[in-house]
Amino acid sequence: MSEKKRVLGSDLEKIDAHIITSEEYEEIPELTDEFFERADEHRGGKLVRRGRPKATSRKLLLSVRYSPEVVEYFRATGEGWQVRMDEALKEWIKAHPRT
């Protein structure tokens, strides 16, 4: 049975041969407790916990009705349109503070 080889855009032999210098160690981030809390968990080589990391500030799930032209405008901007709509609303809040 022939198996397809995966073509990588990297020279792995060159990477493997590279020796890390002391200056490069300074660039490596410290492994904190938070890092390990957000990491995937493996047991016996099997992934047991995975998923999107929990956001530091959670968003609320709501059912909201918008005018068709508002939704069409933001959808036409492509992927991430809901995030852009959220940002536009945040800008409006900054421009119109409560009194």
C-alpha positions as CSV (number, residue, x, y, z in Angstrom):
1,M,0.0,0.0,0.0
2,S,1.5,3.3,-1.0
3,E,1.2,6.2,1.4
4,K,1.3,9.8,0.4
5,K,4.0,11.9,1.9
6,R,3.0,15.1,3.4
7,V,4.9,18.0,1.9
8,L,6.0,20.6,4.4
9,G,7.2,24.1,3.5
10,S,10.0,23.7,6.0
11,D,13.5,22.3,6.0
12,L,13.1,20.0,9.1
13,E,16.7,18.8,8.9
14,K,17.9,22.3,9.2
15,I,15.6,23.0,12.1
16,D,16.7,19.8,13.9
17,A,20.3,20.7,13.4
18,H,19.9,24.2,14.9
19,I,21.4,24.6,18.4
20,I,19.6,27.1,20.6
21,T,21.9,29.8,22.0
22,S,21.6,31.4,25.4
23,E,20.2,34.6,23.8
24,E,17.4,32.5,22.2
25,Y,16.4,31.1,25.6
26,E,15.3,34.6,26.7
27,E,12.7,34.6,23.9
28,I,11.1,31.4,25.2
29,P,8.0,32.3,27.3
30,E,7.9,31.1,30.9
31,L,5.6,28.1,31.5
32,T,3.2,29.4,34.1
33,D,0.3,27.6,35.9
34,E,-2.1,29.5,33.5
35,F,-0.3,27.9,30.5
36,F,-0.8,24.4,31.9
37,E,-4.5,25.1,32.8
38,R,-5.2,26.1,29.2
39,A,-3.3,23.2,27.6
40,D,-4.8,20.1,26.1
41,E,-4.8,17.1,28.4
42,H,-3.6,13.7,27.3
43,R,-3.9,10.4,29.1
44,G,-2.1,7.3,27.8
45,G,-1.5,9.2,24.5
46,K,-5.2,9.9,24.1
47,L,-6.6,13.5,24.1
48,V,-9.2,13.8,26.9
49,R,-9.8,17.5,27.0
50,R,-9.9,19.9,24.1
51,G,-11.6,22.9,22.9
52,R,-11.5,26.6,22.6
53,P,-9.8,28.2,25.7
54,K,-12.2,29.9,28.0
55,A,-12.4,33.6,27.4
56,T,-11.4,36.0,30.1
57,S,-14.5,38.1,29.5
58,R,-17.4,36.0,28.4
59,K,-20.1,37.2,26.0
60,L,-23.8,36.7,26.6
61,L,-25.9,34.6,24.2
62,L,-29.0,36.6,23.2
63,S,-31.8,36.5,20.7
64,V,-31.9,39.9,19.1
65,R,-33.8,41.2,16.0
66,Y,-32.0,43.6,13.6
67,S,-33.2,45.3,10.5
68,P,-32.4,43.3,7.4
69,E,-30.3,46.1,6.0
70,V,-28.1,46.1,9.2
71,V,-27.5,42.4,9.0
72,E,-26.9,42.5,5.2
73,Y,-24.4,45.3,5.7
74,F,-22.3,43.4,8.3
75,R,-22.6,40.0,6.6
76,A,-21.3,41.6,3.3
77,T,-18.1,42.4,5.2
78,G,-17.2,38.7,5.3
79,E,-16.2,36.3,8.0
80,G,-16.1,37.8,11.5
81,W,-19.1,40.1,10.8
82,Q,-20.6,39.5,14.2
83,V,-17.4,40.6,15.9
84,R,-17.4,43.8,13.8
85,M,-21.0,44.4,14.7
86,D,-20.1,44.0,18.4
87,E,-17.2,46.5,17.9
88,A,-19.5,49.0,16.2
89,L,-21.9,48.8,19.1
90,K,-19.0,49.3,21.6
91,E,-17.9,52.4,19.7
92,W,-21.5,53.8,19.8
93,I,-21.5,53.2,23.6
94,K,-18.3,55.2,23.9
95,A,-19.7,58.1,21.8
96,H,-23.0,58.1,23.8
97,P,-22.1,57.7,27.5
98,R,-24.9,57.4,30.0
99,T,-25.6,60.6,32.0
